[in-house]
Amino acid sequence: MVLGALFVFLPEDDRASWGSCISETFGEISNVAGFDFQFVDTACDLLAKSEAISIFVSRRSGSSDQVGRTEIFKYDGPMEPPTITEIDPRTIRISVGAISSIYFAKEQWDGIAILYDIGHIDYPGRNDPPRR
């Protein structure tokens, strides 16, 4: 029982190393402002269930290969692919509908500003990106 109690307090990334998480890529967008994006749903289940949607970005390498994938947005919400658009050569916008909560949202990556258009957040918190 002590092992189970300790598991609950592990960060989600550490839980995955215990083999209790399943990740599924459910969408991709290629070549938006020279970047590729992947949408991954990760569900963890041992004693407590948790699920999150992650958006990963990578710079295009000139081929179909991705170079240096980085997680830029993680939230709890439906498994629906977001919309990602180029606003200008140094800015992208990530749009999602109604979501439950946000684990984190990077406002910048590799010199590119990231704006967010979020329809509704059920449980707003300190990790929410600024409203613009």
One Martini backbone bead per residue (centre of mass of N, CA, C, O) as a GRO file, in nm:
protein
  132
    1MET     BB    1   0.053   0.064  -0.017
    2VAL     BB    2   0.295   0.256  -0.023
    3LEU     BB    3   0.350   0.245  -0.324
    4GLY     BB    4   0.080   0.375  -0.410
    5ALA     BB    5   0.121   0.645  -0.262
    6LEU     BB    6   0.381   0.727  -0.416
    7PHE     BB    7   0.270   0.730  -0.708
    8VAL     BB    8   0.076   0.977  -0.681
    9PHE     BB    9   0.340   1.180  -0.631
   10LEU     BB   10   0.428   1.146  -0.905
   11PRO     BB   11   0.510   1.249  -1.182
   12GLU     BB   12   0.386   1.174  -1.485
   13ASP     BB   13   0.658   1.107  -1.624
   14ASP     BB   14   0.732   0.887  -1.405
   15ARG     BB   15   0.492   0.698  -1.446
   16ALA     BB   16   0.565   0.594  -1.731
   17SER     BB   17   0.814   0.420  -1.625
   18TRP     BB   18   0.606   0.202  -1.489
   19GLY     BB   19   0.393   0.112  -1.726
   20SER     BB   20   0.094   0.286  -1.685
   21CYS     BB   21   0.115   0.413  -1.977
   22ILE     BB   22  -0.069   0.550  -2.263
   23SER     BB   23   0.019   0.643  -2.595
   24GLU     BB   24  -0.148   0.854  -2.853
   25THR     BB   25  -0.148   0.940  -3.177
   26PHE     BB   26  -0.413   1.173  -3.323
   27GLY     BB   27  -0.218   1.394  -3.466
   28GLU     BB   28  -0.114   1.612  -3.750
   29ILE     BB   29   0.100   1.894  -3.842
   30SER     BB   30   0.245   2.037  -4.131
   31ASN     BB   31   0.418   2.314  -4.204
   32VAL     BB   32   0.408   2.549  -3.974
   33ALA     BB   33   0.640   2.775  -3.995
   34GLY     BB   34   0.846   2.513  -4.013
   35PHE     BB   35   0.654   2.314  -3.850
   36ASP     BB   36   0.577   2.035  -3.644
   37PHE     BB   37   0.280   1.857  -3.521
   38GLN     BB   38   0.175   1.678  -3.225
   39PHE     BB   39  -0.089   1.462  -3.097
   40VAL     BB   40  -0.113   1.347  -2.750
   41ASP     BB   41  -0.245   1.076  -2.570
   42THR     BB   42  -0.235   1.030  -2.206
   43ALA     BB   43  -0.280   0.731  -2.008
   44CYS     BB   44  -0.316   0.678  -1.656
   45ASP     BB   45  -0.321   0.353  -1.459
   46LEU     BB   46  -0.358   0.247  -1.118
   47LEU     BB   47  -0.496   0.422  -0.878
   48ALA     BB   48  -0.491   0.678  -1.055
   49LYS     BB   49  -0.642   0.875  -1.290
   50SER     BB   50  -0.493   1.002  -1.601
   51GLU     BB   51  -0.525   1.271  -1.849
   52ALA     BB   52  -0.357   1.391  -2.157
   53ILE     BB   53  -0.279   1.658  -2.373
   54SER     BB   54  -0.024   1.687  -2.625
   55ILE     BB   55   0.199   1.927  -2.769
   56PHE     BB   56   0.424   1.891  -3.035
   57VAL     BB   57   0.741   2.024  -3.151
   58SER     BB   58   0.914   2.063  -3.474
   59ARG     BB   59   1.166   2.101  -3.682
   60ARG     BB   60   1.225   2.103  -3.997
   61SER     BB   61   1.471   1.906  -4.199
   62GLY     BB   62   1.371   1.862  -4.519
   63SER     BB   63   1.213   1.621  -4.429
   64SER     BB   64   1.012   1.380  -4.265
   65ASP     BB   65   1.180   1.442  -4.033
   66GLN     BB   66   1.224   1.495  -3.694
   67VAL     BB   67   1.357   1.765  -3.483
   68GLY     BB   68   1.335   1.810  -3.163
   69ARG     BB   69   1.105   1.732  -2.966
   70THR     BB   70   0.851   1.951  -2.805
   71GLU     BB   71   0.671   2.040  -2.533
   72ILE     BB   72   0.406   2.313  -2.523
   73PHE     BB   73   0.124   2.155  -2.452
   74LYS     BB   74  -0.091   2.083  -2.158
   75TYR     BB   75  -0.407   1.904  -2.128
   76ASP     BB   76  -0.749   1.874  -2.029
   77GLY     BB   77  -0.934   1.692  -2.278
   78PRO     BB   78  -1.039   1.638  -2.570
   79MET     BB   79  -0.977   1.421  -2.857
   80GLU     BB   80  -0.907   1.701  -3.032
   81PRO     BB   81  -0.779   1.861  -3.276
   82PRO     BB   82  -0.616   2.128  -3.314
   83THR     BB   83  -0.547   2.455  -3.419
   84ILE     BB   84  -0.280   2.568  -3.643
   85THR     BB   85  -0.140   2.898  -3.694
   86GLU     BB   86  -0.006   3.149  -3.891
   87ILE     BB   87   0.046   3.486  -3.832
   88ASP     BB   88   0.361   3.496  -3.854
   89PRO     BB   89   0.698   3.421  -3.877
   90ARG     BB   90   0.690   3.456  -3.523
   91THR     BB   91   0.378   3.334  -3.514
   92ILE     BB   92   0.146   3.132  -3.329
   93ARG     BB   93  -0.174   2.949  -3.317
   94ILE     BB   94  -0.365   2.789  -3.060
   95SER     BB   95  -0.673   2.600  -3.101
   96VAL     BB   96  -0.938   2.541  -2.863
   97GLY     BB   97  -1.183   2.444  -2.696
   98ALA     BB   98  -1.310   2.283  -2.453
   99ILE     BB   99  -1.158   2.256  -2.128
  100SER     BB  100  -1.053   2.174  -1.812
  101SER     BB  101  -0.721   2.198  -1.810
  102ILE     BB  102  -0.385   2.321  -1.728
  103TYR     BB  103  -0.051   2.240  -1.704
  104PHE     BB  104   0.081   2.381  -1.974
  105ALA     BB  105   0.206   2.697  -2.150
  106LYS     BB  106   0.390   2.802  -2.394
  107GLU     BB  107   0.496   3.132  -2.522
  108GLN     BB  108   0.780   3.002  -2.620
  109TRP     BB  109   0.978   2.883  -2.917
  110ASP     BB  110   1.250   2.923  -3.090
  111GLY     BB  111   1.149   3.242  -3.137
  112ILE     BB  112   0.842   3.169  -3.100
  113ALA     BB  113   0.531   3.278  -3.070
  114ILE     BB  114   0.255   3.177  -2.847
  115LEU     BB  115  -0.079   3.151  -2.904
  116TYR     BB  116  -0.411   3.142  -2.743
  117ASP     BB  117  -0.731   2.972  -2.821
  118ILE     BB  118  -0.978   2.937  -2.569
  119GLY     BB  119  -1.296   2.870  -2.521
  120HIS     BB  120  -1.281   2.685  -2.238
  121ILE     BB  121  -1.231   2.670  -1.873
  122ASP     BB  122  -1.332   2.489  -1.610
  123TYR     BB  123  -1.027   2.500  -1.449
  124PRO     BB  124  -0.878   2.752  -1.364
  125GLY     BB  125  -0.525   2.872  -1.355
  126ARG     BB  126  -0.181   2.942  -1.329
  127ASN     BB  127  -0.124   2.794  -1.631
  128ASP     BB  128  -0.255   3.002  -1.788
  129PRO     BB  129  -0.275   3.180  -2.048
  130PRO     BB  130  -0.301   3.469  -2.173
  131ARG     BB  131  -0.536   3.690  -2.259
  132ARG     BB  132  -0.606   3.838  -2.604
   0.00000   0.00000   0.00000
